[in-house]
């Protein structure tokens, strides 16, 4: 069977740094792409490339066979799916909805339950890899939901990412993303402490990285964000404020699972302090400022 | 100039898991190797391969042009260098002493000062890479001391390791090793929390590693020790009790430098709790037991 992507209409809700790149790739692959985002101006580039602007979530929902959401906070996800003018109130039976926002696992389960009752397929499929991963279509995509729905979304996932894994039932994608953020959280504290120690001890931190960046202390954070800390480059790859959002979801979810997370708690409290001192729009490596 | 290694007598003090492999490589390279360690039996294999057993630190010190120490705790280092029958009281002028034990940076400076007054060259050169790195001669060696002394030791370092870096003045090797251990410490907490979260959330943690082991959460600890945690394998690669020793040196050294290290402090307190419950002889990945 010849795949005719232009026959499948894909709706994108949320065109931030990530969503814009992701929608662009799908458009370039030949799909009919409908877009909606809060600030219409953001969509201009995509629309001039052939995307169809929709005036509301409702309008988009009635016209798309697959709807991808990439919004900000769980409260935004909730509004976009459960609002009176939201997706679930207006999408047709047989539609597939995919929330790629990093959001609450419980909310993902709730969306899936409601969608199921309406004959709508639902996946949670948050990503990691940041704006660079979105731009280069190298995102890691961690999905939760039924296998059939995953298979239906897979051609789109393959356009947007590289490392695509169905992690399990509804919510499993979000849970995996939480495991990802938890592994990063206290790890960032470790990286900051290590580089701050090197500087205070009078070492040349770049030379230190040559010794410690390839062995048992090696991490993506140390080699990438550590190097930015040393260079005094605090520009956002991933925003402090967004990481705080993710860690809050992780803390809440951990509590509900009965898991103690002292490292995560410590990281969150340090990042919140950092945001209070006006660095919420910096990159996560700005945590280093708390140790200098 | 033809190098005649057999003309240079190298003394090894301390033949634990690490020291034994390291001395073995030097012996195999053709050097005349003198050995001393607390338990004579440990030296048998090396002696049967051609190493010369010495009955005391004193005897070894008078017969070796280069003396390498790989002992346990800073107190052992202190005794071996500063004791009445120790290295500095008996080594000849022009000898090079190299402490490869992970030990206190201040002690390294003290050894260097005393050695200098005696006309003895001194380096601190702790390693990372563990028993496997020692066995395969792939250790990372981070050195502190004068360039001339480093150049003199380099042919031996190249026999024992791969990633060999002169980090700076005396103590800089130990400081770099501390930066390495600090980067690992809170990072291990993060890895444990992440895998414990995945399990509690009902995910398959091995599948989770497929999603998170290659992106921004990636670390040597996650991909190697995390995998052992999942498999329930707590056998020692690196002992809990030794990591505690290192972290205590790091905490003390950080305090002296005026550096706050909440992540390191947290990791140390969790590891001490783990040791108190009888797991000091397990591998560092056994920290996972505190989160299960």
Interface residues (C-beta under 8 A of the other chain):
Chain A: X105 X128 X129 X130 X133 X140 X142 X163 X165 X167 X168 X171 X172 X175 X176 X178 X179 X180 X181 X182 X183 X184 X185 X186 X187 X189 X190 X191 X192 X193 X194 X195 X196 X197 X198 X200 X201 X202 X203 X204 X207 X208 X210 X211 X212 X214 X215 X216 X217 X218 X219 X220 X221 X222 X224 X238 X250 X253 X254 X257 X258 X259 X260 X261 X262 X263 X264 X266 X270 X291
Chain B: X105 X128 X129 X130 X133 X140 X142 X163 X165 X167 X168 X171 X172 X175 X176 X178 X179 X180 X181 X182 X183 X184 X185 X186 X187 X189 X190 X191 X192 X193 X194 X195 X196 X197 X198 X200 X201 X202 X203 X204 X207 X208 X210 X211 X212 X214 X215 X216 X217 X218 X219 X220 X221 X222 X238 X250 X253 X254 X257 X258 X259 X260 X261 X262 X263 X264 X266 X270 X291
